Structure formats: structure tokens, C-alpha cells
Amino acid sequence: MTGRIIGAVLLLAGVLALGADLVSSLASGDFAMKALGAFWYELHPGSLNLLQAVVQRYITPELWDPVIVAVLLLPTWAVAGGLGLVLLLLFRARRRRPDHFPRRLSRS
């Protein structure tokens, strides 16, 4: 249940980010999508810098540059929407399997 809620919120955030990118592109006349890293830096630059320091110092520097930087350069709507879709698929409501051998009712 919690996974589906988080997935739905992320999917909604992705749709809203896509809408914001489209509106800003129409207003400026130039097609540009805001990268996740730029969006995060506008939102809270200290946490992005802290994440970089922690990953490079305590995990491994090689993880930051090719992997995390590549994700941060992706459009915000693609990361949020994609992660939301993955969570919704992982935590989807499953149909109950039919009971092929129902229990017999005891006749008294």
C-alpha cells in the first residue's frame, strides 16, 4: 500500500514536472527540459553537495562521476515518472488466484 502511494506521488510529480517544462518551453520559445540535478540544486543545494561528499568520501568516488552524475543529468520528469511507474508496477494489487479445489462443506 505504501509503495503504491509513493509511486503515485512520484508519477504525479513527474507529470507536473513535464507540464512545467512544457509551459516554460512555450513561454521562452526554446525547447529545454530541466535536469534533475538543476532542479535539486534550486530546491536545496546543501543536500546535493552533502550527497556528493558522502558518496565520494565514504562509498567510492567512481560511483559519483559516471553513475550518479548521469542520473542527475536526466530530465526531472523522466526520473520521477519512471521511478513512480516502477513502484506502481512492483506494488500493484494482485488478483487473487481462483481456488481450484474448494473445501467440501460437511453435511451433518
DABELQUI-V672254 format. One line per field, one symbol per residue. burial: 1 if it has 24 or more other C-alpha atoms within 12 Angstrom, else 0. A space follows every 50 residues. Layout:
burial = ???
This chain:
burial = 00000111011111101100100000000000111110100000000000 11000000000000000000110111111111111011000000000000 00000000
